[in-house]
Amino acid sequence: MVVILDDILEYKGTVSIDTLNVEYTIIDITNPQNVIVEGYVDLSSLATGDSLDLTEYIDNKVFSKVSFTGPVAEPVLRLDSKMLPTNTPYKITVNLTQGSTPKTVSYAILVEVTRRV
């Protein structure tokens, strides 16, 4: 089987967190084709006393939930590649559970659209 990369969609930006205990969405997609998703999230804005949850959802279920307490020694978090079948919802959220606001979380996510030949 050969897989061809048809397109790369870039999602890059910043999420502004201004309220504690609210999930803020970084990316929320439902892919019309098979895709590979990967990227990074920058948690360098976390300071002493801050706690943040980063959650990945696949098919509307929690795939991974990781908690971070600031400051983070290595703040750029790489999101491992995930190959998702057609029409599989994928979402990443952040939730500041403790600390001071406002905070910002930068991110860059690549969605690689693939097909088999």
C-alpha positions in Angstrom: 0.0 0.0 0.0 1.2 3.4 -0.9 0.0 6.5 0.9 0.1 9.9 -0.9 0.1 13.2 0.9 -2.6 15.3 -0.9 -2.5 18.5 1.2 -1.2 20.0 4.5 -3.5 22.3 6.5 -1.7 24.6 9.0 -3.4 25.7 12.1 -1.3 28.2 14.0 -2.2 30.8 16.6 -2.8 31.6 20.2 -5.5 30.8 22.6 -6.3 33.5 25.2 -7.3 32.1 28.6 -9.2 34.6 30.7 -11.3 32.4 33.0 -10.3 29.5 35.3 -11.9 26.1 34.9 -13.1 26.6 31.3 -12.0 24.4 28.4 -10.6 26.5 25.6 -10.4 24.9 22.2 -7.1 24.9 20.3 -8.4 22.9 17.3 -11.6 21.1 16.5 -11.8 19.2 13.2 -13.8 16.5 11.5 -11.7 15.3 8.6 -13.4 14.4 5.3 -10.5 12.1 4.4 -7.8 10.1 6.2 -5.4 12.5 7.9 -2.3 12.6 10.1 -2.3 15.2 12.8 0.8 16.5 14.6 2.2 19.7 16.1 3.1 21.5 19.3 1.7 23.6 22.1 3.8 26.2 23.9 3.1 26.4 27.7 5.8 29.0 28.5 3.2 31.4 29.9 2.6 29.2 32.9 4.0 30.7 36.1 4.4 29.5 39.6 1.0 28.6 41.0 -0.5 27.9 37.6 -2.0 24.5 36.7 -3.3 23.6 33.2 -4.9 20.5 31.7 -4.3 19.7 28.0 -6.8 17.2 26.6 -6.9 15.5 23.3 -10.2 14.0 22.1 -10.6 11.4 19.3 -14.1 10.5 18.2 -15.5 12.7 21.0 -13.8 10.6 23.7 -10.8 11.6 25.8 -7.7 10.2 24.2 -5.1 11.9 26.5 -5.3 14.3 29.4 -2.1 15.7 30.9 -1.8 18.2 33.7 1.1 20.7 33.9 2.2 22.9 36.8 4.0 26.1 36.1 6.6 27.1 35.4 7.2 24.2 32.9 10.9 23.4 32.5 10.5 22.3 28.9 7.4 24.3 27.8 7.1 23.3 24.2 5.1 20.2 24.1 5.2 18.0 21.0 1.9 16.3 20.1 2.7 12.9 18.7 1.4 12.0 15.2 -2.0 10.4 15.0 -3.4 8.8 11.9 -7.2 9.3 11.9 -9.7 7.6 9.6 -12.2 9.5 7.5 -14.9 11.5 9.5 -13.2 11.0 12.9 -13.5 14.1 15.1 -10.3 15.4 16.7 -10.1 18.2 19.3 -7.4 19.7 21.6 -8.4 21.8 24.6 -6.6 23.6 27.4 -8.1 24.4 30.8 -6.4 26.6 33.4 -7.5 25.0 36.7 -5.4 27.1 39.0 -3.5 30.4 38.9 -3.9 33.9 37.5 -5.4 35.0 34.2 -5.0 36.1 31.5 -2.7 33.5 30.0 -1.9 32.7 26.4 -1.1 29.3 24.8 0.5 29.3 21.4 0.2 26.3 19.0 1.0 25.0 15.6 -0.9 22.0 14.3 -0.4 20.3 10.9 -3.2 18.2 9.4 -1.8 16.1 6.6 -4.5 14.9 4.2 -3.6 11.5 2.8 -5.0 8.9 0.5 -4.1 5.3 -0.4 -3.2 4.2 -4.0 
